[in-house]
Amino acid sequence: VKVLCLLLLTAAAADGQSFHPGRCPRPSVQEDFNVTKYMGTWYEIEKLPAVFERGKCNQATYISNRPQSNGKINSIEGVAKVKNSSQPAILDVSFFKGVPDAPYWVLSTDYHSYSLVYSCSNYFGLFHIDFAWILARTRVLSEQVISELHDEGNKPKLNTLNCGGNSKYFLLTSYVQLILHSSQWNYTR
């Protein structure tokens, strides 16, 4: 087990992941989160490095109905489920059968300009890896808003991988189908 932990830590460090000793923190999330208002296009502005994103700046579009495929292979099927209807900003995301769900926590959003998303995975109860994204409805977000998101006391600090302005975006289109009775999103990412 020690060798496996060491290998995982080394791999995470090599890919720039943000790992820390101990279990994941539990930051506060957006109160009265409204999934319908969250629909639409979001661009990554800043983020913690994530190996599964391969250093690219992503764009996601969440819509209420899933259209027919355009034949391009630039998406991954997934499902996001609200864990508890009293906290709809805490979701679990699954992309592949047999792979554990990943948390997707909306910490803060005004729905029309910014969103701060956090995710964290525990490993063996010994360490955790943080993921976080500042998202915007446009490719640029004001420095004031970014600074305010960084300054929020219970929010994760981002090692900025800046995606704003003139960055080249990898088009990652996400289709979201809201299923109200089962409290889950179906989407393609």
C-alpha positions in Angstrom: 0.0 0.0 0.0 2.8 2.4 0.8 4.4 1.8 -2.6 1.0 2.4 -4.3 0.5 5.7 -2.4 4.0 6.8 -3.3 3.4 6.0 -7.0 0.1 7.9 -6.9 1.6 10.9 -5.2 4.5 11.0 -7.7 2.1 10.7 -10.7 -0.1 13.5 -9.3 2.9 15.7 -8.6 4.2 15.1 -12.1 0.9 16.2 -13.6 0.7 19.3 -11.4 -2.3 18.0 -9.4 -3.0 19.8 -6.1 -2.7 17.1 -3.5 -2.6 17.5 0.3 -2.4 15.2 3.4 -5.6 14.2 5.1 -9.2 14.0 3.9 -11.0 16.5 1.6 -12.3 19.7 3.2 -16.0 20.5 3.1 -16.4 24.1 1.9 -19.7 25.8 2.0 -21.7 25.7 -1.3 -24.1 28.0 -3.1 -27.3 28.4 -1.1 -30.6 27.9 -3.0 -28.7 26.6 -6.1 -30.9 26.7 -9.2 -29.9 24.1 -11.9 -32.1 25.7 -14.5 -30.4 29.1 -14.1 -27.0 27.3 -14.3 -27.7 26.1 -17.9 -25.8 27.8 -20.7 -22.2 28.2 -21.8 -19.4 28.4 -19.3 -15.7 29.1 -20.1 -12.8 28.1 -17.8 -11.0 31.3 -16.7 -8.7 29.8 -14.0 -8.3 26.3 -12.6 -6.2 24.0 -10.6 -4.3 21.6 -12.9 -6.3 18.5 -13.8 -4.7 15.6 -15.6 -8.0 14.7 -17.3 -8.1 18.1 -18.9 -4.6 17.8 -20.4 -3.8 21.4 -19.8 -6.5 22.7 -22.1 -8.9 25.5 -21.4 -12.4 24.1 -21.8 -15.8 25.5 -22.8 -19.0 23.7 -21.7 -22.5 24.3 -22.8 -25.3 23.0 -20.6 -28.7 22.8 -22.2 -32.1 21.4 -21.2 -32.5 19.0 -24.1 -29.8 16.8 -25.7 -29.6 17.3 -29.5 -28.6 14.8 -32.0 -24.8 14.2 -32.3 -22.9 16.1 -35.0 -20.6 13.1 -35.6 -17.6 14.7 -34.0 -15.9 12.8 -31.2 -15.2 15.6 -28.7 -17.5 14.5 -25.8 -17.9 12.1 -23.0 -21.2 10.8 -21.7 -21.9 11.5 -18.1 -24.5 11.9 -15.4 -24.6 14.4 -12.6 -26.8 13.7 -9.6 -27.9 16.0 -6.7 -26.8 14.1 -3.6 -29.4 15.8 -1.3 -32.3 17.9 -2.5 -31.7 20.3 0.5 -28.2 21.0 -1.0 -28.7 21.0 -4.8 -25.2 22.6 -5.3 -23.5 19.4 -4.3 -23.6 17.0 -7.2 -21.9 13.7 -8.0 -20.6 13.3 -11.6 -20.1 10.0 -13.3 -18.5 9.6 -16.7 -17.8 5.9 -17.0 -19.6 2.8 -15.6 -17.5 1.1 -12.9 -15.6 4.3 -12.1 -16.5 6.0 -8.8 -18.5 9.3 -9.0 -16.6 12.5 -8.7 -17.9 15.5 -6.6 -19.0 18.7 -8.4 -19.7 21.4 -5.9 -20.9 24.8 -7.0 -19.4 27.0 -4.3 -20.5 30.3 -5.7 -22.3 31.6 -8.7 -24.4 34.6 -9.8 -25.6 32.5 -12.8 -25.0 35.3 -15.4 -21.3 36.0 -15.1 -19.3 33.7 -12.9 -19.2 30.3 -11.1 -16.7 28.8 -8.7 -16.7 25.0 -8.8 -14.8 22.6 -6.5 -14.1 18.9 -6.5 -11.9 16.8 -4.3 -11.1 13.1 -4.2 -9.9 11.2 -1.1 -7.2 8.4 -1.5 -6.9 5.8 1.2 -7.8 8.3 3.9 -4.2 9.5 3.7 -4.3 12.3 1.2 -6.7 14.1 -1.2 -6.5 15.8 -4.6 -8.2 19.2 -5.1 -9.7 20.4 -8.3 -11.3 23.9 -8.7 -12.4 26.1 -11.6 -13.4 29.7 -12.0 -15.9 29.7 -14.9 -17.5 32.6 -16.7 -20.2 33.1 -19.3 -17.6 34.9 -21.5 -13.9 34.2 -22.2 -12.9 37.1 -20.0 -13.9 37.8 -16.4 -13.0 41.1 -14.6 -9.9 41.0 -12.3 -12.1 42.4 -9.5 -14.5 39.4 -9.7 -11.5 37.0 -9.9 -9.9 38.7 -6.9 -13.2 38.5 -4.9 -13.5 34.7 -5.6 -9.9 34.2 -4.5 -10.5 36.3 -1.3 -13.5 34.3 -0.1 -12.2 32.7 3.1 -13.6 29.2 2.7 -12.9 28.8 -1.0 -9.9 26.9 -2.4 -7.0 29.0 -3.6 -6.3 28.4 -7.3 -2.8 28.0 -8.6 -3.7 30.0 -11.6 -3.6 28.3 -14.9 -5.0 31.3 -16.7 -7.5 30.6 -19.5 -8.9 34.1 -20.0 -8.5 36.5 -22.8 -6.6 35.2 -25.9 -6.3 31.6 -24.7 -7.2 28.9 -27.2 -10.2 27.0 -26.0 -10.7 23.3 -26.6 -14.3 23.0 -27.6 -15.9 20.7 -25.0 -19.6 20.8 -25.5 -21.7 19.6 -22.7 -25.4 18.8 -23.2 -27.5 18.8 -20.0 -30.9 17.3 -19.6 -32.5 18.2 -16.3 -34.6 15.4 -14.8 -36.5 17.1 -12.0 -38.2 14.0 -10.4 -34.9 12.2 -9.9 -32.7 15.2 -9.1 -30.0 14.5 -11.7 -28.5 16.0 -14.8 -27.8 13.9 -17.8 -25.1 15.4 -20.0 -22.4 14.9 -22.5 -19.1 16.4 -21.6 
